[in-house]
Amino acid sequence: MTETQSPLLRVENLQIEGLSEDRWKTIVKGVDLTLGKGEVLGLIGESGAGKSTIGLGAMGYVRDGCRFSSGSVHFDGIELTGADRETRRNLRSTRIAYVAQSAAASFNPAFKLINQHTEFPVRRGVMSREDAQKDAIDLYRQLQLPNPEEIGFRYPHQVSGGQLQRAMTAMAMACRPDLIIFDEPTTALDVTTQIEVLSAIRNIVEEFGTSAIYITHDLAVVAQMADRIMVLRHGAEVESADTATMLNAPQQDYTKSLWAVRSFKAAAKPAVAEGQVPVVSLRNVTAQYPGMSKPVLNDVSIDFHAGRTVAVVGESGSGKSTTARSLMGLLPPVSGNMVLNGAALAPEFRKRSKAELQAVQMIYQMADTALNPKQRIRDIIGRPMTYYRGLKGKQLTEEIRALLRDIELEPDQFINRLPSELSGGQKQRIGIARALAASPRLVICDEVTSALDQLVAEGILRLLDKLQREHDLAYMFITHDISTVRAIADEVVVMQHGRIVEQGAKAQIFTPPHAPYTDLLLSSVPEMDPGWLDRVLAERVAQSA
């Protein structure tokens, strides 16, 4: 933005309050920011810093239970905090758009993707339905969605999480807004897909001169996207500067602590003793969804040993979560078998004994959608204790309280809360507690840190490591985050197109030479260098020439 240009967005002394225990508490504390046309501002900070609240506030919107208490938000000369509801509604999705972190919770499950995409362009008179559908397909293609001519005619549950996130990004761009709020738009994406999506977002922003607020906990990602970065903590600005200055010379101790995070590395463990029986084994498992002509898993064999972590990595659609579904008995193999403690494990969950069900538990990626919003924490954790272990009454309460202490949450403060009263990191800890409440042998961790800021994610990794050592748990750790693999894995399985590309000890997999696909994954991990994305894209263009 030049000195003579007026900003597209100007936020002055923004204060937002949230209602807590019948009292109004300030959660955004006098934040100021400006955003020029075509400029991208990165907002970073830990969970609870106020990033998303400020992003929504820039649209003139606050969540239920919140209110603007002071300050102003001027968008292209329109003051939004005091504007009437109709004015604000007319701006949203046409001139201002929002890309939410959780696409799964944001799409209407009853409507096809393309119908949801075209709704606003048609309703606001931006284009006809036919033109809106053609434009949707073009955007799907730019965002690297598979089968762009067909994927829009699926329902949300019929595409992967990463694909759904890209479909939401396309939907936000449908009316070519002047301002887009990106709230963790690549959280659910694997590293190879993330490169394509980041490139596509940046190209579209540059092509149409769109301004953006890019909210993320990933410092390497924000380095590729933002012209300027603002660091937030406890609802207030810590510091802000242009991206290069912020990365190379942060001024505040808190900012420096964010830059230094991810120091955790689980202690190395000795190799598995010869002849040691795995807790669970997959042996030459091939699986196929009903009605599909091709298998989604092909000849997959993995052993999970007590006290050890097997990280399963690969792109969206590689078969990671499908392998977990087979382990859980939700997708029985068409060939091959599964073994629990040396004995055959029933392939279909309805045919498993209570002890077999108890042995394999799962921690889900999105704690927001995995916890029943109407149940209190005591009920969420207590139900598997009662079902699998027969605990009741005083003994049940004591076990719930003990497990809350194990996950480092104070029982008196949390046992009677609802999920809506927890932060993202706290919700994920409850998801961990619910899995452990059954006293399992194998815990499947499905992208359990991908939606968390880096400080909270490191705390979750430390917690999982501690619980593994205390309970001798086997972990299957599904992730697209290579730094997480380096931190916590003992063995690594690399998957592509439903097959295992290579597997072995972590040191073996990460030591060159790599299989070509593993090399692609490793080279796709973002670096805290603003020129990294351009450099990688140029290298790949040169290689394909």
Secondary structure, DSSP 8 states (H G I E B T S, - for coil): --TTS--SEEEEEEEEEEEETTEEEEEEEEEEEEE-TT-EEEEE-STTSSHHHHHHHTTT---TTEEEEEEEEEETTEESTTS-HHHHHHHBTTTEEEE-S-HHHHS-TTS-HHHHHHHHHHHTTSS-HHHHHHHHHHHHHHTT-SSHHHHTTS-GGGS-HHHHHHHHHHHHTTT--SEEEEESTTTTS-HHHHHHHHHHHHHHHHHHT-EEEEE-S-HHHHHHH-SEEEEEETTEEEEEEEHHHHHH---SHHHHHHHT-------------TT---SEEEEEEEE--TT-SS-SEEEEEEEE-TT-EEEEE--TTSSHHHHHHHHTTSS--SEEEEEETTEE--SSGGGS-HHHHHHEEEE-S-HHHHS-TTS-HHHHHHHHHHHHH---HHHHHHHHHHHHHHTT--HHHHTT--GGGS-HHHHHHHHHHHHHTT--SEEEEESTTTTS-HHHHHHHHHHHHHHHHHHT-EEEEE-S-HHHHHHH-SEEEEEETTEEEEEEEHHHHTSSS--HHHHHHHHTS--S-TTHHHHHHHHHHHHH-
